[in-house]
Amino acid sequence: MKRVLLLAAALLVAATPLRADAPGSDPARAEGTVPVQGRDAFSRPLPGLDSAHRAAFQAGRSLFQQVWTVGPSELRPDLDGLGPLFNRQSCIACHAKNGRGEPPEGESDSMRSTLVRLSVPGGRPGGAPQPHPVYGDQFNPDGIPGVPGEGRATLVWSERIDRLADGTPVALRRPALRLSNLGYGPLGPEVMTSVRMAPPLVGLGLLEAVPEADLLALADPDDRDGDGVRGRVNLVWDAARGAFAVGRFGLKANQPSLRQQNAGAFDGDLGLTSTLFPRHGCTAAQTACRRAAGGAAPELSDGQLDLVTLYTRALAVPARRNADAPLVRIGEELFAAIGCAACHIPTLRTGSSPALPELAERTIHPYTDLLLHDMGEGLADGRPDFQATGRQWRTPPLWGLGLTTAVTDRPTYLHDGRARTLLEAILWHGGEAEPAREAVRRMPSLNRQALLAFLDSL
């Protein structure tokens, strides 16, 4: 213990003062941030919005929180169109307070802010996932009256104890997906599944404004610099452009824009058609679903989609806290020294933003490269998604990370919510991140404390 204390003390003395322009030196300078904490930390608008955009932000928030209905109501005929198959009835049901979702606690608990992607082997243009021939590309447990839901999905957890180099035990849990009460017959042995927990929504507009050229410049799929990190872009179908484009949204970077990300969620989660996704996903075997699908007119208007997209585009990032505390500064240096910053890049720069000029030409600190990385077999879902392999995931942004416990009732981390603490999340890292994980495993206790204090400051 004396050796550990001396090492921590030496780091405190030797810590180099941060430059005045470093990401952690003055959180108030990080454009697009707001100095807010507490339950609503992820719900504030970007500072500096003009009056028209502020009004649109409020209207978009109303639609984001709205419960959609099966048929038109006298008061709100514009909210018709739920289903025929769906996962939840509102956006906010999965993204409570715009924060992370929560996985099921056990087999008796249902998925409420987690979904299951489905596919089967087979080629489609550009490597797009091949939908299951009966259940489609997403498992939807519910249906409107007269349409059977697809079944019940939940998770069963197993746990093991991992030990750090100093003997500290850390419990790691792994989920197993259970699908039951299948409404349309067995899924078959070739089905590929991926459990996805709803991610936080802050700063999405700023990430969208980072130029594609910058992401391509960050990519290093052949590891030309020899650092063991092989970030690559995901080339995905852009329905608006009618061409392939760089993906940056979704847990596997499988969506090219916020508008398409939102339209895809309305389609997959609520069963609402739009001009981007004009047809319901009812398969040939789902006859009741096809009968209930209705006419050809989109159920979600372009105006409604634009309002929700502006809302998600204009959600501000909460400013950092305690950035100048000595322990946090040490943790930031350790974060860089062990290689975490190779993927969780601290600083990016936005370019032009015609849709929302307030996002343009800002220096931001999201701690992501928006690229795909091999995260090892422990986190693999085995399901390819365009150029993403079954072992690759997009680097998640870390801004707002330290406020997760304030915003979310039961905070969990990683794509399926398996990690209950940030240390657990780190210990699940593998593949390209294995050297950084092992460095954390070998750290003296006080150094780990400093690293976690830095993450908590984001």
Secondary structure by P-SEA (a helix, b strand, c coil): caaaaaaaaaaaaaccccccccccccccccccccccccccccccccccccaaaaaaaaaaaaaaaccccccccccccccccccccccccccccccccccccccccccccccccbbbbbbcccccccccccccccccccccccccccccccbbbbbbbbbbbbbcccbbbbbbbbbbbbbcccccccccccbbbbbbccccccaaaaaaaccaaaaaaaccccccccccbbbbbbbbbccccccccccccccccccccaaaaaaaaaaccccccccccccccccccaaaaaaacccccccccaaaaaaaaaaaaabbbbbbcccccaaaaaaaaaaaaaccccccccbbbbcccccccccccccccccccccccccccccccccccccccccccccccccccccccccccccccccccccccaaaaaaaccccaaaaaaaaaaccaaaaaaaaaaaaac
